[in-house]
Amino acid sequence: MPILPSRDLAETLRFFERLGFENRGAPPEEWDYLILGRGDLELHFTADPSVDPLRTASMCYLFVDDALRVYEEWAELIKPDRATGSRIEKPVDTDYGMREFAVVDRSGNLLRIGSAVP
């Protein structure tokens, strides 16, 4: 289970709620921790106000049934933000048989989202 840093848990919650995730734990201010889920996907975030969103090296890989469909849904919702580096990158088919795309959240975490190439 990935546990990623968040410079602001309320900001992280808002970002991922737009992508269809829900808070599966206590409010961020109660635990200083977030458990977010969307279907079978689950991400955990711990508060770290010292995170530099333009330098963090935290990352994880999320397997989904159809990466292209998820990308098309999320591409409408994620707008690039120069201040945090937040963005979404277009899908590519890799030489290792995966179709994947990337999302960088407002804390600088890199999420690769992929599915097998049909």
Secondary structure, 3 states (H helix, E strand, C coil): CCEEEECCHHHHHHHHHHCCCEECCCCHHHHCEEEEEECCEEEEEEECCCCCCCCCCCEEEEECCCHHHHHHHHHCCCCCECCCCEEEEEEEECCCCEEEEEEECCCCCEEEEEEECC
